[in-house]
């Protein structure tokens, strides 16, 4: 018979605690890091797209929105931004950091 090393209760508790805390914290850090990077890039892209849309409306309809109607392109872009925000919020579904079983 080969001599097997027996682990004490204290060793088993330490191993279990490391497995359940350090592993989970690494996963949470990775999840938060990728989420923050993705949100930043999507946010920057949407801001640039909205400003581009505003400039497009202002350049193509420059005589339509003169004088008292100069605020309309801004209202259109604001409405589009609100719709995109509502759509983005409605698509968020993940409520936990734990991996879902397959």
N, C-alpha and C positions, 0 to 999 in steps of 0.2 A: 504494500500500500504506500502510496506517495503521501508524504507529509503535507497536509493542507493547513494554511494559516487561517486561524479563526479570528474573525473580527469581533471586537467587543461592541456592546450597545453604543458606547460613546462614539466609536469610530463610524458605526453605521449611521448614527444621527448626524455626524459631521458631513459625511458623504452625501446623505440625503439633503441636508440643508444647502450645501454647495450646488447640488444638481438643480434644486428647485428655485434658488435665488439667483445665482450668478448666470445660469443659462437663460433664465427668463429675462434678466436685466439686459443681457447682450441682445436678445431678440427684440426687446422693447427699444433699445437704443438704435438698432438697425432700422426698425419700423419707423421711429420718429425721424431719423436722419433722412431716409428716402422720402418720407412724407413731406418734410419741410422743404427739401430740395425740389420735389415735384410741384408743391404748392407755389413756391417762389417762381419757378419757371413758367408755370401756367398763368400765374397772376401777371407777370411781366408781359407775356405774350398777349393776354387779354387787354391789358392797358394799351399796349401798342396798337392792337387791332381796333379798339374803340376810338383812339385818337385818330387813326387812319380813316375810320368811318366818318368821324366828325369832319375831318379835312375834306373828304370826298363830297359829303353833303354840302359843305360850305363852298366848294369850288364849282360843283355842277349846278347848283341852284342858287348862285350868288345874287341874282336879281329877284328871285322869289322871296327870299328871307331877308329883305332889307328893312331898315327902320325898326318899327314896332314889332316885327316878326323875327328879329335877329336871335331870339332865345329858342326858337323852335328846333334848330339842329341839336342844341344842347339837350333839350327835352327828349328828342328821339334817341340820342345816344344814351341818356340816363335810363330811359325805358328799356332799351336793349340790355344794358348792364344789369338792371333789376331782374329781367327775365333770365339772363344767364346765371345770376346769383341764385335765384330760386331753383333753377334746373340743377345747378351744382349741389345745392344743399339737399335736394330730393334724392340725389344719387348716392349719398353717403349712407352706407349700410353696415359697415363693420363696427361692432360695438365693443370688441374685446381684442386684446393683443394675442391671445392664444390661437394657435393654428386650429383650424376647423378640421374635424375628421373627414376622411374621404370615403 
